[in-house]
């Protein structure tokens, strides 16, 4: 990548008088930094300030070609690790504050995963045309990030770059390569050619091969167990062999279980002699967890599998026609000889593993149920009980009573037997499927197991997400339904309140109307009509019109202009006259009882009022004269 001449550029110029010093000069000839290499057995360079000669930073390493170097800044003091991380290409990484930087070939980037890296520095190595080494710091890219100490970052970038130039040199620049010296001849106890008087002895001694380094001490304890298991290339499987103690195997198993990334481990025996040792190792590992107090916090599941053999290569199918093994009879019972397991596999898991859960054995049929006896043969049935569909059985209480039990028909028996066969067939298929799955998991490699577990976790995660979505949807639908029911209930309550209010209003009006009718029934009866509460008249009162006579109501509205149809005077009742059977008691107001009648008569026509008034007056007059006579 070409350099931009408009940016700040530093040229690395080596001094002709001292090849250990390199000046970093800009295009105007101003020196900004000075690099000085310190001679010695250990590689060390210093980056100095040209004006004050103060040390800004140092870089140290056992050799220039070492893949780990330490850059130390001063005032304030800070150590930065510079590590080589490339395999096919050159890559050096270091961290500054919260950011990670990487020198790759001629460019320095700030790493932003998963975003693409950003270029912060670029250099151009010397070529055949140009013998100078140039570097540019891209400040406009550094300003895009939160970097507090930008000057310190610039010093670290330049110091790392200066160490890369020394990595290609095997000796100090400007010096001749040092002569080869044998480490054996360089020791003080061995005479050299210059001091030895006999050159043949010296030359013979130089021909001897160098002494090899001492052999490292063999590993013991848990380290030896880890080395043995590493040779098998099995991550979460522990094979118990004759070599090693039970305590060391238990400690190794305990360390594996303590790893958060390890969900389960498998402890298996290498040969039949190690089967008891596997049990001791598992018990000791669980005892260590109990002592550490982890057993109470995290449950550990244990699954035991016997006689697990590696699946051999499939060959020709062999049909065994041999008879089954002999059985030993003791006390009339049939039992098979016990054989200890040839192999043992124990799974210690942090999570439940249903596929390794032992299944309960099926109950065996009794001899009486498996084979019919003469006591239950159909020949013993009496002809009297045939065709009735029922058979007699004794009462289990032992009282000698017989009860009738429904007899199973042949059709029902065939159906039951068919259902039992189908159920047994399904159970056998399920057991076979579980066995094949278990064998497949036992022989799969760690990478396949990891893929399977990852697939199972992904499937479980998807199921959980679907279940959460379904529950969320159901909750939303339930909430909508509750809102709808609440709204309908409120509307129903409003309608009920409205109906109740209307019903109360209607009842109130009816009560008011009934009260008015009950209180004013006697006021609507005309004077010439019989009151509904009036008792039936006697035979002597039937032809007596004076009983029902009443004074005529007055005309308070206005006097009538038309003359009266009769010239009879109106009835005047004296004040001192006593009431009698044909003359009612004199009221306080003569026409008070007829006030409502007057109001009713006001609604009638004037002719009707006149006729009614004249008729009533005439009746009263006749009744009064009859009494006087």
C-alpha positions in Angstrom: 0.0 0.0 0.0 1.4 3.4 -1.0 2.0 6.1 1.6 0.2 9.4 1.7 2.7 12.2 1.7 0.2 14.6 3.3 0.2 12.6 6.5 2.7 12.6 9.4 5.6 10.4 8.2 8.7 9.2 10.0 11.8 7.8 8.3 14.1 5.3 10.1 17.7 6.5 9.4 20.6 4.5 10.8 23.6 6.5 12.0 26.8 5.8 9.9 29.1 6.1 12.9 27.0 3.9 15.3 24.9 1.1 13.7 23.2 0.5 17.1 21.3 3.8 16.9 18.5 4.6 14.5 16.8 8.1 14.3 13.2 8.5 13.4 13.1 11.7 11.3 10.2 13.4 9.6 10.3 14.9 6.1 11.6 18.2 7.3 14.7 16.6 9.0 13.4 16.9 12.6 14.3 14.0 14.8 11.3 12.9 17.0 12.5 9.6 18.4 15.8 7.7 18.7 16.1 3.9 18.9 19.2 2.5 20.7 20.0 -1.2 21.0 21.7 -2.3 24.2 24.5 -4.9 23.6 24.4 -8.1 25.6 23.3 -11.7 25.7 19.6 -10.6 26.1 17.9 -8.7 23.4 17.0 -5.2 24.5 16.2 -1.9 22.7 15.4 1.5 24.1 13.3 4.3 22.5 14.7 7.7 23.6 13.6 11.3 23.4 16.2 13.1 21.3 16.1 16.3 23.3 16.1 15.1 26.9 17.7 11.7 26.3 15.1 10.2 28.6 14.0 6.6 28.0 10.4 6.5 26.7 10.1 2.7 26.4 12.1 -0.5 26.2 11.6 -3.9 24.5 13.1 -7.0 26.0 13.2 -10.7 24.9 15.7 -13.6 25.2 16.5 -13.2 21.6 15.3 -11.1 18.6 13.6 -14.1 17.1 11.6 -14.9 20.3 7.8 -15.0 19.8 7.1 -13.2 23.0 8.5 -9.8 23.8 7.7 -7.3 26.6 7.4 -3.6 25.9 7.7 -1.5 29.0 6.7 2.2 29.1 8.1 4.7 31.6 6.5 7.7 33.4 4.1 6.1 34.2 5.4 2.6 34.2 3.3 0.1 32.2 4.2 -3.4 30.7 2.7 -4.5 27.4 2.9 -8.1 26.1 3.8 -8.4 22.4 2.9 -12.0 21.2 3.4 -13.7 17.9 0.1 -15.2 16.7 0.6 -16.1 13.1 1.0 -19.5 11.6 1.4 -19.0 7.8 1.7 -15.2 7.9 3.4 -12.8 10.3 1.0 -11.5 13.0 1.9 -9.8 16.3 -0.8 -8.8 18.8 -0.8 -6.5 21.8 -3.5 -4.8 23.9 -3.8 -1.1 24.7 -6.4 0.0 27.2 -9.6 -1.8 26.1 -8.6 -2.3 22.5 -6.7 -5.1 20.7 -4.1 -4.2 18.0 -2.5 -6.5 15.5 0.6 -5.9 13.3 0.1 -7.8 10.0 2.9 -7.6 7.5 3.3 -3.9 6.9 0.1 -2.7 8.5 -1.2 -2.3 12.0 -4.9 -2.7 12.7 -7.3 -2.2 15.6 -9.3 -5.4 15.8 -13.1 -5.0 16.1 -14.9 -8.4 16.0 -17.2 -9.1 14.4 -16.7 -5.7 12.5 -13.9 -5.4 10.1 -10.5 -4.1 11.4 -9.4 -0.5 11.1 -6.0 0.6 9.8 -4.1 2.8 12.3 -0.4 2.6 11.1 1.3 1.6 7.9 5.0 1.1 7.0 7.1 0.6 3.9 10.2 -1.6 4.2 13.4 -0.6 2.3 13.8 -1.8 -1.3 16.6 -1.8 -3.8 15.7 1.8 -4.8 15.0 3.2 -1.4 17.2 2.2 1.5 15.1 4.0 4.1 12.3 2.5 6.3 9.2 4.7 6.5 6.2 4.6 8.8 3.0 6.6 9.1 0.5 6.9 12.0 -3.1 7.4 10.8 -4.4 9.8 13.5 -7.7 10.3 11.8 -8.5 6.6 12.4 -7.3 6.6 15.9 -9.5 9.5 16.7 -12.6 7.4 15.9 -12.1 5.3 19.1 -11.9 6.1 22.8 -8.2 6.1 23.4 -7.1 8.2 26.4 -3.3 8.0 26.0 -2.7 8.4 22.3 1.0 9.3 22.8 1.6 6.1 24.6 -0.1 4.1 21.9 2.1 5.8 19.3 5.2 4.8 21.3 4.1 1.2 21.6 3.4 0.9 17.9 6.8 2.3 17.0 8.7 0.2 19.5 7.0 -3.0 18.2 7.9 -2.0 14.7 11.5 -1.5 15.6 11.8 -5.0 17.1 10.6 -6.5 13.8 13.7 -5.2 12.0 16.0 -6.8 14.5 14.3 -10.2 14.2 15.9 -10.9 10.8 19.5 -10.3 12.2 21.5 -13.0 13.9 24.1 -10.6 15.2 24.5 -7.0 15.9 24.3 -4.8 12.8 27.7 -3.6 11.6 29.7 -6.4 13.3 31.1 -9.6 11.8 29.4 -12.8 12.7 31.0 -14.4 15.8 33.0 -17.6 15.3 31.5 -20.9 16.2 32.4 -22.2 19.6 31.5 -25.5 21.0 29.9 -25.2 24.4 32.0 -28.1 25.7 35.3 -26.5 24.7 34.2 -23.2 26.1 34.2 -24.5 29.6 37.0 -23.6 31.9 37.8 -27.2 32.8 38.7 -28.2 29.3 41.9 -26.9 27.7 41.7 -25.0 24.4 43.9 -25.3 21.3 45.8 -22.2 22.4 46.6 -23.5 25.8 47.0 -27.2 24.9 50.5 -28.4 24.1 49.3 -31.5 22.3 47.1 -30.6 19.4 46.1 -34.2 18.8 44.5 -34.6 22.2 42.6 -31.3 21.6 41.4 -32.4 18.2 40.3 -35.8 19.5 38.4 -34.2 22.3 36.7 -31.9 19.9 35.5 -34.8 17.9 33.4 -36.2 20.8 29.6 -35.7 20.5 28.0 -33.2 22.9 26.5 -34.6 26.1 22.7 -35.0 25.7 20.4 -33.2 28.2 19.2 -35.2 31.2 16.0 -37.1 30.8 13.0 -35.5 32.5 11.6 -37.2 35.6 8.7 -39.5 34.9 5.3 -38.1 35.9 3.4 -39.6 38.8 0.0 -39.5 40.4 -2.7 -37.5 38.7 -0.3 -36.2 36.1 0.5 -39.8 35.0 -3.2 -40.6 34.8 -3.9 -37.6 32.7 -1.0 -38.5 30.4 -2.3 -42.0 30.0 -5.8 -40.8 29.1 -4.4 -38.2 26.7 -2.8 -41.0 24.7 -6.2 -42.5 24.1 -7.6 -39.2 22.8 -10.8 -39.5 24.8 -12.0 -36.3 26.3 -14.7 -37.3 28.8 -13.8 -41.1 29.1 -11.6 -42.6 31.8 -10.3 -46.1 31.2 -9.1 -47.7 34.5 -6.0 -49.8 34.0 -3.7 -51.8 36.3 -1.3 -48.9 36.4 -2.2 -46.1 38.9 -3.9 -45.9 42.2 -7.6 -45.6 42.9 -7.1 -42.3 44.6 -5.3 -40.8 41.5 -8.1 -42.0 39.2 -10.7 -40.6 41.5 -8.9 -37.2 41.7 -8.7 -37.1 37.9 -12.4 -37.9 37.6 -13.2 -35.2 40.2 -11.2 -32.7 38.1 -13.1 -33.6 35.0 -16.5 -33.3 36.7 -15.6 -29.9 38.1 -15.2 -28.5 34.6 -18.3 -26.4 33.7 -18.1 -27.6 30.0 -18.2 -31.3 31.0 -21.7 -32.6 31.4 -20.9 -36.2 32.0 -17.9 -38.6 32.2 -17.6 -42.3 31.5 -15.5 -44.6 33.7 -14.9 -48.0 32.1 -12.7 -51.0 32.9 -9.9 -52.0 30.6 -10.2 -55.7 31.4 -12.3 -58.0 33.6 -9.7 -57.7 36.5 -10.3 -54.0 36.8 -14.1 -54.2 37.3 -13.9 -53.9 41.2 -11.3 -51.1 40.8 -13.9 -49.1 38.7 -16.3 -49.3 41.6 -13.7 -48.0 44.0 -12.8 -45.2 41.7 -16.4 -44.0 41.3 -17.1 -44.2 45.1 -13.9 -42.2 45.9 -14.8 -39.6 43.3 -18.3 -39.1 44.8 -16.7 -39.0 48.3 -14.4 -36.1 47.1 -17.4 -34.2 45.8 -19.2 -34.7 49.2 -16.2 -33.5 51.1 -16.0 -30.4 49.0 -19.7 -29.6 49.6 -20.6 -29.8 45.9 -22.9 -32.9 46.3 -25.5 -30.8 48.1 -25.5 -28.1 45.5 -25.4 -30.1 42.3 -27.0 -33.5 41.9 -24.9 -36.3 40.2 -26.6 -39.1 38.3 -25.0 -42.5 38.1 -25.8 -45.1 35.4 -24.2 -48.5 35.4 -23.9 -50.7 32.3 -22.6 -54.3 32.5 -20.9 -56.4 29.9 -20.4 -53.7 27.3 -18.3 -55.1 24.5 -16.9 -53.1 21.6 -18.8 -53.7 18.4 -16.7 -55.9 16.2 -16.6 -55.7 12.4 -19.6 -57.4 10.8 -18.9 -60.8 9.3 -20.9 -63.6 8.0 -24.1 -64.3 9.9 -23.9 -67.4 12.0 -27.0 -69.3 13.1 -26.5 -71.0 16.5 -28.2 -74.3 16.8 -26.8 -75.3 20.1 -29.1 -76.1 23.0 -29.4 -73.4 25.8 -27.0 -73.7 28.7 -27.7 -76.2 31.4 -29.7 -74.9 34.5 -29.0 -75.8 38.1 -32.0 -77.0 40.1 -31.9 -76.3 43.9 -34.9 -77.0 46.0 -37.2 -77.4 43.0 -36.4 -73.8 41.7 -34.7 -73.2 38.5 -31.7 -70.8 38.6 -28.8 -70.0 36.3 -25.2 -70.1 37.5 -23.9 -66.6 38.4 -21.1 -65.2 36.2 -19.3 -62.0 37.2 -19.4 -59.2 34.6 -16.5 -59.1 32.2 -16.7 -55.3 31.8 -18.2 -52.4 33.7 -19.1 -48.9 32.5 -20.3 -46.2 34.9 -21.7 -42.9 33.6 -21.5 -40.0 36.1 -23.7 -37.2 34.7 -24.8 -33.8 35.8 -28.0 -34.1 33.8 -30.5 -36.9 33.6 -30.0 -39.5 30.8 -33.2 -41.4 30.3 -31.7 -43.6 27.6 -29.5 -45.2 30.3 -32.2 -45.6 32.8 -32.7 -49.3 33.7 -36.1 -50.7 32.8 -38.1 -52.9 35.2 -38.2 -56.6 34.2 -41.5 -57.9 33.0 -43.4 -60.2 35.5 -43.0 -63.8 34.6 -46.1 -65.9 34.0 -46.8 -68.6 36.6 -46.7 -72.2 35.5 -50.5 -72.5 36.0 -51.1 -69.5 33.7 -48.6 -70.6 31.1 -49.8 -74.2 30.8 -53.5 -75.2 31.4 -54.1 -78.0 34.0 -56.8 -80.6 34.1 -58.5 -78.6 36.9 -59.1 -75.7 34.4 -59.8 -77.8 31.3 -63.2 -77.2 29.6 -64.0 -81.0 29.8 -64.9 -80.7 33.5 -67.8 -78.3 32.7 -71.1 -79.9 33.6 -73.8 -80.0 30.9 -76.1 -78.0 33.2 -73.8 -74.9 33.0 -73.2 -75.0 29.3 -74.7 -72.2 27.3 -75.4 -70.0 30.2 -72.4 -67.8 29.7 -71.5 -67.9 33.4 -69.4 -70.2 35.6 -69.3 -70.7 39.3 -66.4 -69.7 41.5 -65.8 -70.0 45.2 -66.1 -67.0 47.4 -62.6 -65.8 48.4 -63.8 -65.3 52.0 -63.9 -69.1 52.5 -67.6 -69.3 53.6 -68.4 -71.9 50.9 -70.7 -69.6 49.0 -70.6 -69.6 45.2 -70.8 -66.5 43.1 -71.3 -66.2 39.4 -68.4 -64.9 37.3 -69.0 -63.9 33.7 -67.4 -66.3 31.3 -65.0 -64.8 28.6 -66.0 -65.6 25.1 -63.6 -66.9 22.5 -63.9 -63.7 20.5 -62.9 -61.6 23.6 -60.1 -64.0 24.4 -58.7 -63.8 20.9 -58.9 -60.0 21.0 -57.1 -59.9 24.3 -54.4 -62.2 23.1 -53.9 -60.1 20.0 -53.6 -56.9 22.0 -51.1 -58.5 24.3 -49.0 -59.7 21.4 -49.0 -56.3 19.8 -48.1 -54.6 23.1 -45.2 -57.1 23.6 -44.0 -56.5 20.0 -44.0 -52.7 20.5 -42.1 -53.1 23.8 -39.6 -55.4 22.1 -39.1 -52.9 19.3 -38.6 -50.1 21.8 -36.0 -52.1 23.8 -34.2 -52.9 20.6 -34.2 -49.3 19.5 -32.9 -48.2 22.9 -30.2 -50.8 22.8 -29.0 -49.8 19.3 -29.1 -46.1 20.3 -27.0 -46.9 23.4 -24.5 -48.9 21.4 -24.3 -46.2 18.8 -23.6 -43.6 21.5 -21.0 -45.8 23.2 -18.9 -46.3 20.0 -19.2 -42.7 18.7 -16.2 -40.5 18.9 -15.9 -37.4 21.1 -16.4 -35.1 18.2 -19.6 -36.9 17.1 -20.8 -36.9 20.7 -20.2 -33.1 20.9 -22.1 -32.7 17.6 -25.0 -34.8 18.9 -25.1 -32.9 22.2 -25.0 -29.6 20.3 -27.8 -30.8 18.0 -29.8 -31.9 21.0 -29.3 -28.6 22.8 -30.3 -26.7 19.6 -33.4 -28.8 19.3 -34.2 -28.2 23.0 -33.7 -24.5 22.5 -36.0 -24.5 19.5 -38.6 -26.4 21.5 -38.3 -24.0 24.4 -38.7 -21.0 22.0 -41.7 -22.6 20.4 -43.2 -23.4 23.7 -42.6 -19.8 24.9 -44.2 -18.4 21.7 -47.1 -20.8 22.2 -47.6 -19.8 25.8 -47.3 -16.1 24.9 -49.9 -16.5 22.2 -52.2 -18.4 24.6 -51.7 -15.7 27.2 -52.6 -13.0 24.7 -55.6 -14.9 23.5 -56.6 -15.6 27.1 -56.2 -11.9 27.9 -58.3 -10.9 24.9 -61.0 -13.4 25.9 -61.0 -12.1 29.5 -61.3 -8.5 28.2 -64.1 -9.5 25.9 -65.9 -11.4 28.7 -65.4 -8.4 31.0 -66.8 -6.0 28.4 -69.8 -8.3 27.8 -70.3 -8.6 31.6 -70.2 -4.8 31.9 -72.7 -4.4 29.1 -74.9 -7.1 30.6 -74.7 -5.4 34.0 -75.6 -2.1 32.3 -78.6 -3.7 30.6 -79.7 -5.4 33.8 -79.4 -2.1 35.7 -81.4 -0.3 33.0 -84.0 -3.1 33.1 -84.1 -3.0 36.9 -84.5 0.8 36.9 -87.3 0.6 34.3 -89.0 -2.2 36.3 -88.7 -0.2 39.5 -90.1 2.9 37.7 -92.9 0.8 36.3 -93.7 -0.7 39.6 -93.6 2.7 41.3 -96.0 4.1 38.7 -98.3 1.1 39.2 -98.2 1.5 43.0 -98.9 5.2 42.6 -101.8 4.5 40.3 -103.2 1.7 42.5 -102.9 4.0 45.5 -104.8 6.7 43.7 -107.5 4.3 42.6 -107.8 2.8 46.1 -108.0 6.2 47.8 -110.5 7.8 45.3 -112.9 5.1 44.4 -115.8 6.7 46.5 -115.2 10.0 44.8 -116.0 8.9 41.3 -119.4 7.4 42.2 -122.2 9.7 41.0 -124.9 10.8 43.4 -127.6 8.9 41.5 -125.5 5.6 41.4 -125.0 3.0 44.1 -121.6 3.0 45.9 -119.7 -0.3 45.4 -119.3 -0.6 49.2 -122.9 0.1 49.9 -124.7 -2.9 51.3 -127.6 -4.4 49.4 -130.9 -2.5 50.1 -133.7 -4.3 52.0 -137.1 -4.8 50.3 -138.5 -1.8 52.1 -135.7 0.4 50.7 -136.0 -0.7 47.1 -138.8 1.8 46.2 -137.5 4.6 48.5 -135.7 7.0 46.3 -134.6 9.3 49.1 -132.0 6.9 50.3 -129.7 7.5 47.4 -130.5 11.2 47.1 -127.6 13.7 47.5 -127.5 17.5 47.2 -126.6 18.8 43.9 -123.1 20.2 43.5 -122.8 23.9 43.1 -121.8 25.6 39.8 -118.8 27.6 40.8 -117.5 28.4 37.3 -120.3 30.8 36.1 -124.1 31.1 36.3 -126.1 29.4 33.7 -127.8 31.8 31.3 -130.5 29.4 30.3 -133.6 29.2 32.5 -134.2 26.1 34.6 -136.5 23.6 32.9 -138.6 23.3 36.1 -139.9 26.1 38.3 -139.5 24.2 41.4 -137.6 25.9 44.2 -134.4 24.3 45.4 -134.3 22.3 48.6 -133.3 24.1 51.7 -132.6 22.1 54.8 -133.0 23.9 58.1 -130.0 24.1 60.3 -131.9 22.9 63.4 -133.4 19.8 61.7 -132.3 16.5 63.1 -131.1 13.8 60.7 -133.3 10.9 60.1 -133.3 7.6 58.2 -134.1 9.3 55.0 -132.1 12.5 55.6 -128.4 12.3 55.9 -126.4 14.3 58.5 -125.8 17.9 57.6 -122.2 18.4 56.6 -120.0 21.4 57.6 -120.1 22.6 54.0 -123.2 21.7 52.1 -121.5 20.9 48.8 -118.1 19.7 50.2 -118.7 16.0 49.5 -119.5 16.8 45.9 -116.3 18.7 45.2 -114.8 16.0 43.0 -118.2 15.4 41.5 -118.3 19.1 40.6 -114.9 18.8 39.0 -116.0 15.7 37.1 -119.2 17.4 36.0 -117.1 20.4 34.8 -115.8 18.2 32.1 -119.3 17.2 30.9 -121.5 19.3 28.7 -123.6 22.1 30.1 -126.9 20.4 29.2 -125.9 17.3 31.1 -125.0 19.3 34.1 -128.3 21.1 34.1 -130.3 17.9 33.8 -128.3 16.3 36.6 -128.7 19.3 38.9 -132.5 19.6 38.3 -133.0 15.8 38.8 -131.1 15.8 42.1 -133.0 18.8 43.4 -136.3 17.3 42.4 -135.5 14.1 44.2 -134.4 15.9 47.4 -137.6 18.1 47.3 -139.9 15.1 47.1 -138.0 13.3 49.9 -138.3 16.3 52.2 -142.0 16.7 51.6 -142.6 13.0 52.2 -140.9 13.2 55.6 -142.9 16.3 56.6 -146.2 14.6 55.8 
